[in-house]
Amino acid sequence: MELEDQDPPRRSSNKTLWVILAVIGGVGFVVVAACAGCGFFAFRSIATDIPPAQASADAFLADLQASRVDAAYASTSSTFKSAQSELQFREFVSRFSTFKSQTSHSYNDSRVNYTPSGKRAALKTTLRSADNAMSCTIIVVQDSGQWKVEGVTVP
């Protein structure tokens, strides 16, 4: 009667399956929470950083429209001023008449980057006048707590 001495067949345990499912669920939760955090951070950036950056660019463009090139230059960052003199800036503005003849402008794309030196916004802008439209990108940075123009590029 050797058969009686043998252990009865064991039923397979689902313990390993539950551990695997718990690990997968935990990782999934962490991924979803991280994505939600990134979404919140991006929304907060758009809601709090874009409006003052655009307001700085609005004031800069209003100065150019009113032919106050000196005031526009004064509103630029120290980095801008060290790379370009006021005379060079005047020459740049004079090459693109739409800076002065603009009647409206709109922002097509605005992004804020967080760099080691601080916040930096790239504002893709379309300037419109009675007979022309011109695209440009205005780069603004936070300089001593205020947004200032650091660069203007025209394609």
C-alpha positions as CSV (number, residue, x, y, z in Angstrom):
1,M,0.0,0.0,0.0
2,E,2.5,2.4,-1.1
3,L,-0.1,4.6,-2.7
4,E,-1.5,5.6,0.7
5,D,1.9,7.0,1.7
6,Q,2.0,9.5,-1.1
7,D,0.8,13.1,-0.5
8,P,-2.4,13.9,-2.3
9,P,-1.9,16.1,-5.4
10,R,-1.7,19.8,-4.5
11,R,-3.9,22.4,-6.0
12,S,-2.0,25.2,-7.7
13,S,-1.8,28.4,-5.7
14,N,-2.9,31.7,-7.2
15,K,-0.6,33.5,-4.8
16,T,2.1,34.1,-7.5
17,L,-0.5,35.4,-9.9
18,W,-1.8,37.9,-7.3
19,V,1.7,39.2,-6.6
20,I,2.3,39.8,-10.3
21,L,-1.0,41.5,-10.7
22,A,-0.3,43.7,-7.7
23,V,3.1,44.7,-9.0
24,I,1.7,45.6,-12.4
25,G,-1.2,47.5,-10.9
26,G,1.2,49.4,-8.6
27,V,3.5,50.4,-11.6
28,G,0.4,51.4,-13.6
29,F,-0.8,53.6,-10.8
30,V,2.6,55.3,-10.5
31,V,2.7,55.9,-14.3
32,V,-0.8,57.4,-14.3
33,A,0.1,59.6,-11.3
34,A,3.3,60.8,-13.0
35,C,1.4,61.7,-16.2
36,A,-1.2,63.6,-14.2
37,G,1.5,65.5,-12.4
38,C,3.1,66.5,-15.7
39,G,-0.2,67.6,-17.1
40,F,-0.8,69.7,-14.0
41,F,2.6,71.3,-14.3
42,A,2.2,72.1,-18.0
43,F,-1.3,73.6,-17.4
44,R,0.1,75.7,-14.5
45,S,2.9,76.9,-16.8
46,I,0.4,78.0,-19.5
47,A,-1.9,79.7,-17.0
48,T,0.7,81.5,-15.0
49,D,3.8,82.1,-17.2
50,I,2.4,82.7,-20.7
51,P,0.2,85.8,-20.0
52,P,2.9,87.9,-18.5
53,A,5.4,86.8,-21.1
54,Q,2.9,87.8,-23.9
55,A,2.2,91.1,-22.1
56,S,5.9,91.9,-22.2
57,A,6.0,91.1,-25.9
58,D,2.8,93.2,-26.4
59,A,4.5,96.3,-24.8
60,F,7.6,95.7,-27.0
61,L,5.5,95.5,-30.2
62,A,3.5,98.6,-29.2
63,D,6.7,100.6,-28.7
64,L,7.8,99.5,-32.2
65,Q,4.5,100.4,-33.7
66,A,4.6,103.8,-32.2
67,S,8.2,104.3,-33.5
68,R,9.5,104.3,-29.9
69,V,12.5,102.1,-30.9
70,D,14.5,103.5,-27.9
71,A,11.8,102.4,-25.5
72,A,11.6,99.0,-27.1
73,Y,15.3,98.6,-26.9
74,A,15.2,99.7,-23.2
75,S,12.7,96.9,-22.5
76,T,15.1,94.2,-23.7
77,S,17.2,91.9,-21.5
78,S,20.9,92.6,-20.6
79,T,21.8,89.6,-22.8
80,F,20.1,91.2,-25.8
81,K,21.8,94.5,-25.1
82,S,25.2,92.9,-24.9
83,A,24.7,91.1,-28.2
84,Q,23.2,94.1,-30.1
85,S,23.7,97.8,-29.8
86,E,20.8,100.2,-30.1
87,L,22.0,101.3,-33.5
88,Q,22.1,97.7,-34.7
89,F,18.6,97.2,-33.3
90,R,17.4,100.3,-35.1
91,E,18.8,99.0,-38.4
92,F,17.1,95.6,-37.8
93,V,13.7,97.3,-37.2
94,S,14.1,99.5,-40.2
95,R,14.6,96.4,-42.5
96,F,11.1,95.2,-41.6
97,S,8.5,97.9,-42.0
98,T,5.7,95.7,-40.6
99,F,7.1,96.3,-37.1
100,K,6.0,99.9,-37.4
101,S,3.0,99.5,-39.7
102,Q,1.4,96.7,-37.8
103,T,-2.3,97.1,-37.0
104,S,-2.6,93.8,-35.0
105,H,-0.7,90.8,-34.0
106,S,-1.5,87.3,-32.7
107,Y,0.4,84.5,-31.0
108,N,0.4,81.3,-33.0
109,D,2.4,79.2,-30.6
110,S,3.7,80.0,-27.1
111,R,6.0,77.8,-25.1
112,V,7.8,78.2,-21.8
113,N,11.0,76.4,-21.1
114,Y,12.6,76.0,-17.7
115,T,16.4,76.4,-18.2
116,P,19.1,76.5,-15.5
117,S,19.3,80.3,-16.0
118,G,15.5,80.7,-15.5
119,K,12.3,80.8,-17.5
120,R,12.4,81.4,-21.2
121,A,9.3,81.8,-23.5
122,A,9.3,81.5,-27.3
123,L,6.3,83.4,-28.8
124,K,5.6,82.7,-32.4
125,T,3.8,85.8,-33.6
126,T,2.1,87.1,-36.7
127,L,2.1,90.8,-37.3
128,R,-0.5,92.2,-39.7
129,S,-0.6,95.5,-41.4
130,A,-3.0,96.8,-44.1
131,D,-0.8,95.4,-46.9
132,N,1.4,92.8,-45.3
133,A,1.7,90.0,-42.8
134,M,4.9,89.0,-41.2
135,S,5.8,86.1,-38.9
136,C,8.5,86.4,-36.2
137,T,9.5,84.7,-33.0
138,I,10.0,86.8,-29.9
139,I,12.0,85.2,-27.1
140,V,11.3,86.6,-23.7
141,V,13.1,85.7,-20.4
142,Q,12.6,86.4,-16.8
143,D,15.2,88.9,-15.8
144,S,15.1,90.1,-12.2
145,G,11.5,88.9,-11.9
146,Q,10.3,90.7,-15.0
147,W,9.8,89.3,-18.5
148,K,12.1,91.0,-21.0
149,V,12.7,90.5,-24.7
150,E,15.9,88.5,-25.3
151,G,15.6,88.1,-29.0
152,V,13.5,88.7,-32.2
153,T,13.9,86.5,-35.3
154,V,12.3,87.0,-38.6
155,P,12.4,84.0,-41.0
